Amino acid sequence: MTENEDLLWQAIEAKQYVSFLYDGEARIAIPCALGDDGKVAKLRCWQEQGGPTKGKVPGWKLMIVAKIIMLKILPKQFTYIPSGYNPFGDKKIPNIWIKL
């Protein structure tokens, strides 16, 4: 497991926000599911702040874990599960390691 995968796992378990850079843009998100598609590790998250390269914020994002840099677990816990969260799986992450 990579350092980023380990940190994301910890954040999901503790229900804590994370901050990171992705595609050169700072983001703050609720990590919801971590796993892989058989090739690369991916994170499904609810992005609350930061610059999107696609789509709207806040909103659901799928991130390739290897492209996440400067990942930090924030000291703030989230108190809700974002609307639209599917606890039964994610088509883009068929092998889920941990989820809310």
VMD Tcl script that draws the C-alpha trace (Angstrom):
set ca {
  {0.00 0.00 0.00}
  {1.34 3.44 -0.90}
  {1.55 6.31 1.58}
  {-1.41 8.06 -0.11}
  {-3.50 4.89 -0.02}
  {-2.70 4.47 3.69}
  {-3.61 8.09 4.48}
  {-6.87 7.87 2.51}
  {-7.74 4.62 4.32}
  {-7.16 6.36 7.67}
  {-9.28 9.36 6.63}
  {-12.20 7.17 5.53}
  {-12.07 5.18 8.78}
  {-11.95 8.34 10.90}
  {-14.46 10.23 8.70}
  {-12.07 13.15 8.25}
  {-11.73 15.65 5.43}
  {-8.64 15.55 3.23}
  {-6.82 18.22 1.27}
  {-4.57 17.63 -1.74}
  {-3.43 18.86 -5.11}
  {-4.84 17.16 -8.20}
  {-4.09 18.27 -11.75}
  {-2.33 21.28 -10.23}
  {-5.37 22.47 -8.28}
  {-5.94 22.52 -4.50}
  {-8.97 20.57 -3.32}
  {-10.77 19.72 -0.08}
  {-12.89 16.58 -0.10}
  {-14.75 13.92 1.81}
  {-13.11 10.58 0.93}
  {-15.86 8.00 0.43}
  {-14.41 4.91 -1.25}
  {-10.92 3.65 -2.02}
  {-10.01 0.72 -4.25}
  {-8.85 -0.24 -7.71}
  {-10.06 -1.23 -11.13}
  {-7.51 -4.01 -11.49}
  {-4.90 -1.57 -12.75}
  {-4.78 1.64 -10.71}
  {-5.92 2.78 -7.27}
  {-8.84 5.22 -7.32}
  {-10.63 7.44 -4.83}
  {-14.31 8.36 -5.02}
  {-14.81 11.57 -3.11}
  {-17.21 14.44 -2.59}
  {-15.19 17.54 -3.42}
  {-16.32 20.52 -1.36}
  {-13.74 23.14 -2.27}
  {-11.11 23.75 -4.87}
  {-10.69 24.17 -8.56}
  {-12.35 21.62 -10.76}
  {-10.90 20.74 -14.10}
  {-14.25 19.20 -15.03}
  {-17.70 19.40 -13.51}
  {-19.00 21.49 -10.65}
  {-17.97 21.94 -7.04}
  {-19.30 20.71 -4.75}
  {-19.73 17.40 -6.51}
  {-18.68 13.79 -6.94}
  {-15.18 13.21 -8.28}
  {-13.15 10.14 -9.19}
  {-9.43 10.58 -8.59}
  {-6.49 8.43 -9.59}
  {-4.57 8.05 -6.32}
  {-1.14 8.22 -8.01}
  {-1.99 11.73 -9.30}
  {-2.80 13.04 -5.79}
  {0.04 15.08 -4.29}
  {0.53 16.87 -0.96}
  {-2.24 14.78 0.63}
  {-3.14 15.75 4.20}
  {-5.76 14.49 6.60}
  {-7.48 17.56 8.03}
  {-8.37 17.76 11.74}
  {-12.03 18.29 10.84}
  {-14.46 15.36 10.85}
  {-17.37 15.32 8.45}
  {-20.78 14.79 9.98}
  {-22.79 13.72 6.96}
  {-22.62 11.31 4.04}
  {-22.97 13.18 0.75}
  {-26.22 12.86 -1.17}
  {-26.00 10.25 -3.89}
  {-23.47 8.05 -2.08}
  {-23.98 4.39 -3.00}
  {-22.90 2.08 -0.16}
  {-23.31 -0.96 -2.42}
  {-20.47 -0.20 -4.81}
  {-19.02 1.96 -7.54}
  {-18.90 0.96 -11.21}
  {-15.58 2.77 -11.68}
  {-13.99 1.04 -8.64}
  {-14.94 -2.64 -8.89}
  {-12.48 -3.70 -6.13}
  {-13.31 -1.52 -3.13}
  {-10.84 -1.83 -0.24}
  {-12.62 0.53 2.18}
  {-15.71 2.73 2.05}
  {-17.94 4.76 4.33}
}
mol new
graphics top color blue
foreach p $ca { graphics top sphere $p radius 0.5 }
foreach p [lrange $ca 0 end-1] q [lrange $ca 1 end] { graphics top cylinder $p $q radius 0.2 }
display resetview
